[in-house]
Amino acid sequence: MKGNWMARIIKFMLFAVIAFVVFGFVVMALWNWLMPALFGLRHIGFWQAVGIVILCKILFGSFHSHGGGRMHWRRRMRERWEHMTPEEREKFQTNMRAWCGVPKPEPKV
């Protein structure tokens, strides 16, 4: 069991290093292909490309999907919806429509 755990950590670390190197080379290649031709900028090296990636991560956030946060929001909203009475649901829908700029629905006859 312990050996399997250690093997997983080693595989993860190896994958992370390979992804880091590949991503750095991809950024470097794209920069050196596009930026000098488009804007007259100089070519960059691998470590400069890695620095650009890190700077972008700091400025713009992470690279992974935030689906988990969205799912948590949906789950919370569904729980709230299930605990609402029909009148509270109708009021909520009316308020959301007004907030989104959707005109009131015509009363059913």
N, C-alpha and C positions, 0 to 999 in steps of 0.2 A: 504494500500500500504506500509506504513512504517513498519507495523508488519511483512509483508511478507519479506521485505528486511532484517529485524533483524533476522528472522528465518533462512534465507539463510546463514547469517554470522555465526550464532550459529552452524548450521549443518556443515558448512565448517570447523570451528574450531574443532568441535567434531571429524570429519573425520580425520583432520590433526593429532590430538592427538592420535587417535586410530592407524593410519598408522605409526606414530613415534614409539609407543610402540611395535607394531607387528614387524616392521622392526628391531628394536633393539633386540627383543627376537630371531628373525630368525638369525641375524648375530651372536648373542651369542651362539645359539644352534649349528650353523654350525661350528663356531670356536671351541667350546668345543668338538664337535664330530670328527673333522678332524685334527686340529693342534696338539693336544697332541699325537695322534696316529701316525701321519706322521712325525712330526718334534720334538717331545718331549717337546713341549711348555706347559706352565701352562694354566689352565682353567681361563676364564675371567668372569667378572660380567656384569650385564646389562649396567651400566654406562660406562664401558670400551668399550663395544660393540658399544654404541652410539658414543663414542669418535672416534672409528675406522671409523664409517660411516661418521662422520663429517670430519675427516682427509682425507678420500678418496674423499669426495665431494670437498674439498679445492684443493687437488692435481690433480684430474682427471676431474673436472667439475661437472655439474649438472646431475641429474638422469632422467630428462625428455627428450623426443625426441625433436630434433631441426628441425622438418619437416617444421615449419613456415619459417625458414631462407632459406631452400632449395627451398620452393615454391616461396619466394620472388626473389631468384636468377633466377628461371625458368621464372617467369613473366617478369623480366627485360630483360632477354635474348630474350624472344619471342617478346617483344616490339622492341628491337634493330633489330631483324631479319626482322620484318615486315617493318621497315623503310629502309632496305638495298635494293639497286638495285640488279638485277641478277648478275652483274659483281662483286659487293662487296660480295655477298653471295658465289660465286664461289671462290673468293680469300680467304675468311674466311675459307671455307671448305678445301682448299688446305693447308693453313697455319696450321690448326688444325690437318690434317692428318700428315703433316711433324713433327709437335710438338709431336704427339703421336707415331711416328715411323711407320706409315702405309705407304707403298709404293704408289707412284702416280698411279692413275688408268690409264689403257690403253685408248688411244683416241678411241672413237667410230667411226667405219667406215661405 
